[in-house]
Amino acid sequence: MTRLSAATVTGVVASLTERGLVREAREAAGPPGIGRPHVPVDLASDAVVVGVHIAVPRTTVALLDLRGRIIAQRQDPHDGLDADTVLPALAGRIAALRRQHGARRRVIGLGVATGGWVDTANGTVVEHPFLGWRDVRVGAVLGEVTGLPVRVDSNSRALLRAEQLFGRAAGRVRQSAVHLFVGNVVDVAFAAGGVVHQGPRSAAGAVAHLPVEGCVEVCPCGRVGCLQAAVSERSLVRRALAAGLIDRPEIGALVDAAEAGLAAATALLQERARLVGRAAALLLDLFDPEVLVVAEAGANRLPDSLATLRAEVAARSSAGVEVTETVRASSFPGNVLAAAGGAVALHQVYAAPPASI
């Protein structure tokens, strides 16, 4: 598959074995034949990473194996939004999860995903408007208290890497892809030839103020028609609470209500799907990717919301693509946040395996 010689592959596997990332799996070997026997190998089952997601209302901490499978996770609401409160509490939650589920496992890295402008090279959240963070050195702080190598990235870039590594259309995503993340923060990532674009300031993908037809909410920037103001979870949850559709301020509660057949909840999510679909159509025409992935709560869980989003793309895009094949929901509908943080760490492990663990 790699088009390398058998001798080269043997050398690479020996190096990965020394680093504790793969192991010989002789139990899978077939009957002996002529010549030097082939020795099957497998990923090490005791090597794991910590995946962290910092959202506006809560943090998510998870342990994942090298195949991206979630071993354990926890979610905790913030006690306060300032970094001096969030990061120490987060460090404690990481330590607790490791004690409870990782005592017999080797933790080889920590990945952090969050919204806003993230400088990946320096592990810094340059600006997160909803958390009120500016120039917060998340990587350095968590690296010091955990003793782990830490990598930090934005929501969409993290989830695009997750799709490349473990997604349902990973082969096509590695060719070219756009990922649109719609949560409290709305952002975009794009990749060509398997390389996720960062930009010289690590600021690629800022689409919060993308003007989209039909967006009528007033944005904090003072303009009307900004994508994030219209479709963010904050906006949608606020409207649902005001209408008495949900009893807790969470987007999951609105999706639950729609799944239960509440027509007004379904209507809100359908309206959001149409607006997100208009943005997706613009992105599809701009980048012409093999795959466009949309991580949005309604499209992830409700087939009708995904169908509405796709119909809007088909009506407004001039790309002429087959939308059911090109426009896809997240491959991780129930674990988007854990997958995001885990993929940041796992991408680093696969791209540059640590020399010692």
VODO-324956 format. One record per atom (N, C-alpha, C): x, y, z; residue in one letter. Coordinates in steps of 0.001 Angstrom, whole numbers, plus 500000, padded with zeros to 6 digits. Atoms other than C-alpha are relative to their C-alpha. Layout:
XYZA...
//
This chain:
500819498787500000M500000500000500000M500850501259500000M499123498830499914T502855502411500782T500975500087498836T499044500091501109R504872501330497724R501440500062500494R498649500127499449L507865500836499988L500423498542499941L499499501369500030S510086497784499934S499684499301501317S500253500771498785A509530495002502436A501023500330501080A498955499688499021A512846495849504100A499731501349500673A500298498681499434T511825499497504544T498825499913500965T501166500160499131V508456498519505973V500410499325501304V499529500674498788T510192496177508392T500707500977500927T499304499013499186G512410499038509564G499044500989500656G500987499065499448V509458501392510005V499222499343501135V500773500708498972V507494498792511945V500844499793501251V499117500165498839A510500498118514176A500078501292500806A499943498708499313S510712501831514963S498706500264500763S501288499777499333L506997502037515760L499807499050501179L500080500961498895T507266498917517912T500817500488501191T499164499459498924E510118500467519905E499307501152500717E500700498863499408R507943503519520497R498705499586500696R501189500489499312G505140501331521796G498700500324499313G501215499645500723L502664502281519071L499380498811499274L500528501226500601V502341498888517374V500606498803500720V499515501232499388R502798495327518534R499832498862499003R500172501188500826E503256491974516877E498721499282500415E501267500688499743A499999490066516560A500080498596499423A499757501347500536R501181486524516036R498752499127500034R501221500803499946E497773485189517019E499200500100498702E500723499829501260A496562486493513632A500753499407498816A499187500535501089A499299484824511602A499378498727499430A500492501208500644G498396482149509084G500983498859500148G499079501144499911P500068478744508644P501349500350499396P498659499701500515P503825478821508035P500125499605498537P499792500291501416G504909478916504402G501481499998499681G498611499996500446I508076479076502360I500586501398500208I499334498719499836G510580481800503171G499731500614501364G500126499299498722R510662484332505938R498518500249500306R501434499843499710P507303484373507720P499605501468500142P500566498671499802H505136487468507626H499412500067501400H500500499846498638V504323488770511104V498957501122500009V501015498940499924P500993490626511407P500277500922501180P499865499040498909V501053493770513511V498662500682500228V501231499309499629D498330495718515285D500382501247500792D499769498836499160L498029499068517018L500039499590501460L499901500296498572A499011499014520670A498684500339500687A501306499802499362S495890498614522779S500083500815501279S499891499278498733D497291500327525871D500383501467499818D499649498610500259A498275503618524187A498732500803499726A501203499175500142V495630506359524473V500395501472499973V499831498548499934V495242510105524096V498835500589500775V501075499240499361V493217512663526005V499492501022498996V500622499003500851G490773514708523951G499183500955500845G500697498974499222V489462517984525384V499287500950499042V500702498950500735H486820520326524026H499521501048500987H500437498884499163I486198523748525537I498901500742499258I501150499323500584A482715524972524661A499597501174500885A500450498854499216V480836528022525923V499372499567501320V500613500369498713P478729526196528531P500771498973500809P499414501139499286R480982523247529405R501308499557499363R498838500685500570T484155521230528915T499671498526499835T500089501440500232T484327517704527516T501409499436500059T498700500677499903V487220515400528449V499780498529499673V500170501393500415A487668511970526847A501345499311499864A498868500854500335L490127509107526552L499658499256498715L500219500679501271L490486507673523034L501184499100499703L498904500866500418D492484504770521671D500541500483498661D499336499546501214L494669504989518570L499130499874498763L500961500061501098R491700504130516339R498903501062500139R500986498955499807G489761507101517653G498755499553500728G501178500490499253R487375504987519712R500024500574501411R500095499368498689I486161506667522878I499909498933501081I499979500940498878I487019504717526013I499155500519501149I500777499378498912A485501507128528512A499965501497499744A500066498550500112Q484352510731528625Q499133500575501109Q500810499289499030R482860513299530975R499776501421499489R500308498616500326Q481192516674530520Q499654500736501285Q500209499219498783D481164519386533167D499721501445499641D500255498577500247P479607522864533159P501087500866500614P499026499060499459H481878525841533721H499496500594501315H500319499232498792D481989527433537156D500146501496499737D499787498618500434G483081530658535447G500680499947498655G499497500054501364L484169531619531940L501439500485499846L498642499503500163D487531533257532636D500993498836500005D499021501074500167A490599531192531732A500610499564501320A499411500348498707D491956531329535286D499090499091500822D500924500937499359T488865529397536374T499865498723499202T500279501155500857V488298527109533386V501188499039499939V498855500890500236L491841525781532881L500411499194501235L499710500835498824P492611524712536493P498946498923500240P501059501003499843A489217522994536710A500146498900498954A499812500970501074L489895521310533379L501151499059500311L498863500843499639A493272520052534574A499595498969501044A500481500946498992G491563518476537575G499138498917499402G500870500991500639R489008516747535354R500803499027499152R499115500891500754I491740515382533105I500661498998500941I499344500881499028A493570513991536138A499027498964500542A500997500930499466A490364512425537486A499658498914498994A500325500996501028L489555510723534168L501161499031499816L498843500886500125R493096509370533932R500080499030501173R499974500901498837R492915507972537471R498935498924499879R501125500923500024Q489561506349536847Q500085498999498851Q500057500862501183H490055504952533338H501342499782499311H498744500109500711G493693505352532353G501158499498500821G498920500415499099A495633503872535249A500893498940499355A499220501080500624R496740500861533171R500306500300498539R499752499614501392R497106502784529913R501071501077499946R498976498978500208R499891504956528532R499379501180499251R500543498806500641V498633508451527781V501140500693499255V498874499533500813I500787509752524913I499787501394499424I500205498652500513G499243513109524114G498666500562500429G501228499302499627L496558515681524814L499659500982498889L500464499082501031G494524517492522180G498859500845500523G501035499066499570V492360520545522773V499382500656498777V500721499302501061A489695521895520420A499059501014500630A500929498976499521T487700525065520884T499647500913498844T500415499074501042G485988527796518923G500869501244499964G499272498750500104G487235531180517861G501290499874499211G498727499918500715W490684532093516550W501058499297500833W499024500818499286V493245529477517562V501311499977499227V498653500071500566D496977529773516880D500585498640500369D499578501370499730T497921526117516575T501494499903500294T498543500096499834A501673526677516296A500434500350501419A499621499550498663N501790528417519678N499057499492501089N500915500541499005G498932526566521393G499194501069500711G500633498831499380T497143529857521999T498616500246499424T501290499493500442V493499530880521862V500151501508499874V499763498574500252V494005534279520256V498765500814500384V501237499300499656E490361535285520589E498829499029499963E501252500747499939H487182533532521696H498961500972500544H500888498915499577P484420536145521787P498996499603501066P501033500389499045F481864534137523762F500573499653501367F499341500243498722L484328533027526440L500671501267500536L499306498792499598G485924536459526496G501503499812500137G498563500288499909W489418534995526025W500770500736498919W499063499421500958R492296536808524363R501410499563500389R498598500405499818D495813535404523965D500190499105501225D499899500960498901V495284532521526390V500872498834499555V499021501032500381R498221530076526288R499537498632500545R500616501245499533V496117526939526677V500990498851499975V499052501103500122G498812524560525441G501051500008501082G498949499906498980A501493525820527803A499458499719501388A500584500201498665V499185525876530832V499691498537500247V500374501402499803L497811522363530337L501220499079499895L498789500808500085G501207520982529325G500762499996501304G499255499903498745E502764522214532549E499353499182501104E500655500682498887V500119520742534842V499785498511499734V500232501416500297T499613517426533014T501280499247499666T498771500661500423G503158516724531834G499892499335498646G500224500617501301L501777515740528409L500311500981498872L499922499121501168P502559517073524941P498593500429499610P501340499455500239V499595519345524129V499972500704498645V500227499290501256R498274520523520785R498586500574500031R501270499286499938V495448523033520377V499588500389498585V500468499618501332D493264523675517322D498546500435500073D501383499523500063S489927525112516223S499037498845499764S501029501033500149N486662523173516118N500031499340498627N500142500566501337S486426522761512368S501262499306499520S498766500678500420R490084521973511742R500154498673500730R499918501246499239A489958519378514515A499068498948499421A500976500973500500L486815517740513152L500292499585498563L499585500406501344L488128517804509593L501086498937500088L498986501034499810R491165515864510815R499364498688500466R500702501209499566A488805513427512566A499366499294498804A500598500595501199E486981512895509265E501073499360499120E498908500577500791Q490324512315507500Q500488498692500589Q499455501183499334L491434509763510074L498997498864500083L500938501056499607F488258507893510976F498598500164499425F501351499707500466G485283509329509079G499452498964499038G500674500965500882R482773507416507001R500424500150498541R499528499783501370A484134508977503788A501457500443500019A498629499544499769A487762509253504902A500829500058498719A499211500024501226G489242508301501530G499746501220499133G500348498828500804R487392511077499707R500372501290500724R499667498803499226V487917513575502533V501481500311499886V498556499776500117R491679513073502216R500377500624498661R499722499352501290Q491455514244498599Q499754501501500089Q500311498593499752S489692517532499328S498688500061500750S501201499940499172A487074518593501837A499854501372500635A500342498827499198V485334521472503576V499200499508501190V500765500351498809H484057521177507136H499397501262500589H500732498873499419L481393523551508465L499479499584501368L500423500287498621F480943523520512248F499010501069500436F501037499081499552V477746525050513613V499642499655501440V500318500154498585G477645525304517397G499685501366500572G500084498621499542N477744528359519611N500872500890499121N499122499353500967V480633529356517357V499803499313498655V500099500557501352V480408528870513592V501337500233499307V498739499837500723D483627528193511689D500150498925498945D499796500851501170V484992526428508624V501459499572499925V498649500446500337A488037524364507686A499966499397498602A499933500644501309F489186523201504277F501372499375499802F498762500747500227A491825520789503046A500061499553498554A499754500543501335A493347519701499740A501209499084500084A498904500955499964G495558516674499238G500330499541501402G499809500441498625G495091515774502893G500553501056500927G499403498936499186V496596519081504112V498922501006500388V500971499035499496V494350521234506301V500637501385499981V499451498650500132H494860524911505532H499863500764501319H499985499216498766Q495842527054508529Q499963501500499719Q499808498579500240G496724530390506998G501234500503500733G498764499503499376P499802532487507895P499816500450501446P500278499601498612R498114533688511113R499155498959500725R500841501073499446S496299530390511782S498555500458500158S501331499397499871A493089532344511180A499041499565498905A500878500442501085A491642530497508176A498698499425500554A501281500604499638G487966529577508384G499071500883500792G500864499098499235A486492532647510079A498824500434499131A501188499692500803V482965532785508640V498853500512500860V501067499544499107A481030534149511637A499197501131499394A500675498825500550H480213537328509735H499732499868498503H500383500240501388L479571535707506361L498552500425499800L501395499591500215P476441537472505026P499244498939499214P500807501039500639V473755534940504156V498568500500499872V501377499561500252E470389535726502609E499032499293500951E500994500566499086G467569535244505095G500382500127501456G499579499794498617C469622535947508240C499551501397500436C500573498715499591V467741538698510077V500398500404501417V499561499673498650E469325538569513544E501031501137499963E498983498955499872V471329541595514659V501226499387500663V498744500572499506C474957540529515148C500635500952501011C499255499115499087P477108541864518024P500892500997499268P499176499060500763C479190543493515270C499191501197499527C500859498891500381G476188545750514580G499299499825498671G500617500218501304R475266544336511196R498875498975500087R501069500991500119V472254542291510144V500363499042498873V499758500974501054G472625539070508191G501233499154500185G498810500828499756C475760537540509762C499585498573500343C500349501406499847L475697533751509680L499952499564501456L499933500495498624Q476761533121513291Q498871500550500860Q501072499409499205A474198535525514743A498678499294499763A501279500617500338A471406533690512952A499910498528500375A500102501454499867V472337530036513358V500727499424501207V499276500552498853S474474529731516498S499027499400501005S500842500645498994E473166527552519290E499464501003501005E500464498979499059R472950530592521559R498722500655499500R501180499354500575S470478532256519186S498808499063499993S501099500949500132L468426529138518636L499429499616501357L500460500364498655V468257528143522306V499243501149500641V500709498834499449R467266531671523292R498577500085499451R501340499952500612R464353531590520845R499122498852500494R500769501151499529A463293528110521967A499531500184501439A500397499733498610L463291529129525629L498891501033500060L501024498952500005A461278532262524877A498651499462499551A501245500583500492A458699530147523044A499484498869500880A500425501073499103G458497527628525889G500134498607499419G499849501304500657L459688524764523686L500911499063500782L499048500812499239I462442523560526044I500060500526501429I499923499603498590D463023523618529787D501430500098500505D498601499823499629R466828523705529775R500736500624498815R499362499222501071P469178525957527784P501055499200499237P499075500844500744E470727523269525581E499422499669498641E500461500335501344I470529522605521858I499485498567499942I500466501390499978G470135518891522644G498556499889500424G501393500019499552A466854519664524388A499063500331498839A500831499645501156L465508521277521210L499937498850498997L499993501153500911V466579518316519067V499149498869500585V500846501012499346D464976515962521617D498527500303499775D501404499608500176A461728517933521359A499546499750498567A500351500251501397A461796517712517561A499862498506499738A500102501457500156E462457513960517717E498713499466500612E501237500427499340A459460513665520046A498756500456499245A501130499612500829G457267515279517385G499457501390500241G500464498641499746L456962518869518639L500222500835498741L499921499340501302A456160520771515455A500766501315500055A499321498704499904A457427524155516652A501508499821500119A498571500287499890A460793522660517597A500559499580498636A499582500413501337T461028520997514195T500114501192499067T499989498826500873A460207524297512493A501251500860500238A498795499231499697L463042526096514301L501238499359499379L498839500709500539L465553523437513293L499988499976498473L500084499955501457Q464275523399509718Q500440501362499466Q499573498661500394E464730527161509497E501527500123500072E498540499978499864R468277526772510772R500659499196498891R499423500837501053A468953523964508289A500012500727498662A500024499261501262R467886526207505408R501094501068499958R498964498971499960L470204529022506506L501399499382499907L498705500692500078V473108526612507055V500218499466498589V499902500492501368G472364525103503644G500424501086499021G499596498889500867R472722528533502018R501488500286500149R498568499822499782A476132528972503616A500782498854499376A499316501167500563A477101525439502587A500065500085498484A499999499855501459A476120526193498981A501095500965499560A498927499056500318L478462529204498950L501372499331500116L498720500672499785L481299527090500356L500257498940498933L499858501029501029L480646524306497869L500434500620498674L499624499343501244D480861526724494943D501405500594500085D498695499358499839L483948528434496363L501143499001499935L498884500944499863F486043525334497078F499888498770499095F500213501182500842D484518522580494883D500666498758500592D499330501136499365P485540519853497370P499380498664499615P500564501341500146E485091516107497086E498853499800500993E500991500180498938V483129516218500361V499852501310500770V500277498893499091L481471518966502386L499274499417501202L500566500566498777V480806517888505979V499415501132500840V500662499024499132V478337519804508160V499767499358501360V500237500458498628A478487519265511923A499024500982500643A501072499160499454E475180520730513114E499011499077500688E500756500921499151A472970519261515832A498786499409499292A501187500511500686G469827518968513714G500354499038498893G499608500864501110A471516517541510612A500657498722500489A499336501194499465N473524515139512774N499007498942500456N500928500945499374R470456513560514371R498665499837499282R501333500026500598L467366514362512283L500104499886498480L499923500154501454P467106512977508731P499300501121499238P500712498929500703D464577515680507795D500809501287499963D499161498804499998S466952518460508838S501127499873498977S498942500217500981L469753516939506760L499436500106498586L500626499928501322A467363516572503805A499707501450499615A500278498584500268T466326520233504111T501284500741499658T498709499360500259L469955521349504270L500497499646498596L499538500431501314R470828519292501199R499157500615498886R500876499410501015A467800520597499288A500358501466499765A499611498599500136E468891524178499992E501305500118499224E498742500006500749V472401523390498744V499735499745498518V500296500345501393A471009521800495590A499345501157499267A500721498901500638A468774524798494918A500891501209499752A499222498762500057R471445527450495441R501414499836499459R498646500200500502S474750525878494385S499990499847498484S499851500175501442S475935526049490796S501011498918499668S498950501001500204A478446523224491288A499499498767499255A500551501141500715G476096520590489885G500409498657500562G499568501251499390V477140517918492385V498788499191500468V501002500850499388E475149514982493725E500070500240501506E499881499523498624V474359516430497132V499974498868501021V500041501084499011T473594513134498875T501364499347500167T498650500554499907E477139511999498115E501011501029500490E499007498961499712T478924515316498544T499763500677501338T500334499284498763V477108517003501449V499601498977501056V500172501059499015R477319514843504554R499941500583501405R499987499653498581A476551515069508246A501277499453500635A498807500452499291S479295514509510799S500007498482500156S499847501442499752S480637510971511126S499922499662501474S499961500212498551F480520511446514916F498810500700500671F501161499216499549P476943512601515631P499785500011501497P500213500045498562G476848511484519247G501195500426500821G498763499702499258N480429512399520128N500843501038499277N499283499003500784V481345515452518080V501097500669500818V499042499223499211L483093517285520922L501190499144500435L498909500897499622A485099514287522163A500872499661498790A499244500317501212A486084513424518589A500898501158499592A499213498835500388A487298516978517990A501305500063500787A498791499945499185G489717517063520910G500911498809499763G499193501193500233G490857513480520332G500741500044498686G499358499956501313A491577514098516663A501197500937499975A498848499091499934V493886517015517505V501229499243500494V498882500781499465A496056514665519573A500405498875499049A499688501154500842L495792511675517224L500646500416498686L499338499519501215H496699513698514164H501492500182500249H498594499786499676Q499940514646515874Q500740498678500174Q499371501316499826V500643511031516844V500273499351498660V499826500632501299Y500122509824513290Y500965500778499099Y499137499180500858A501923512753511632A501452499961500464A498629499986499444A504951512721513958A500016499163501254A500036500874498824P505018509675516263P501063500387501027P499036499612498966P506663510533519582P501166499025500073P498788500837499958A510221509272519948A500021499074501188A500048500852498812S509603507933523413S498701500257500740S501297499913499311I506500507224525455I500162499438501396I
//
